[in-house]
């Protein structure tokens, strides 16, 4: 029996870095949502671990212990065969590896009829939130997760096809004690939601731009398309723009694809 699972792109609508622990890990506050685009996985029981990869971003994806999917299966404590169709860019701030690992854990729960171990944070700070796969307020270093409600948002995701290593971005972050996220008071009211989002930040955006200056160009290009909000996700380089309507989003995506044919551009709904 094989289980098919979807590993959606993870988007940090906000990402505040509010401190640093003695062990070096940073304290975060983030509103995390998920896209309707992502990787696709097929997981089945097997006598030995095996990973095969295809898809537009297959190149460079490891198919051994270096792959987070492999380590997720080891943490679960069973051997499986995993086929991964890699549709999302990697080292891109949209949770690629974490979402894949979370999808493997979710599939293994069904395959082996038992819950996965609770220590999944050890795989990566984004793995627990990706296991939930729905809008979440995340804090701590990624282990504290709270339910939140946000209406579906029409978005464009753009990656200029450059890898950004997360540790390097954190290393370039000069101020560790940034202001916390403010409370989202009326997420069901359009104007209040846009204003609240505009008042929040991604504190990793500036340090990521120092690692890959093209991110600034992506943000400026998105801002010229009349979105409500433009921001980077995670530690980059993927940026998103949110639009008032699906028609505006689709027109903007069309324009972007024509202007920047080398960039990865996807229209999506975030929820
Ligand atoms: O957990 P993950 O593999 O995503 O983290 C990659 C790197 O990002 C860590 O090794 C660490 O340098 C940095 N990080 C951090 N604080 C966090 C999450 C990640 O400093 N809360």
Boltz pocket constraint, residues with backbone or C-beta under 6 A from the ligand:
constraints:
  - pocket:
      binder: B
      contacts: [[A, 24], [A, 25], [A, 26], [A, 27], [A, 28], [A, 121], [A, 123], [A, 124], [A, 125], [A, 126], [A, 140], [A, 141], [A, 142], [A, 166], [A, 167], [A, 170]]
      max_distance: 6.0
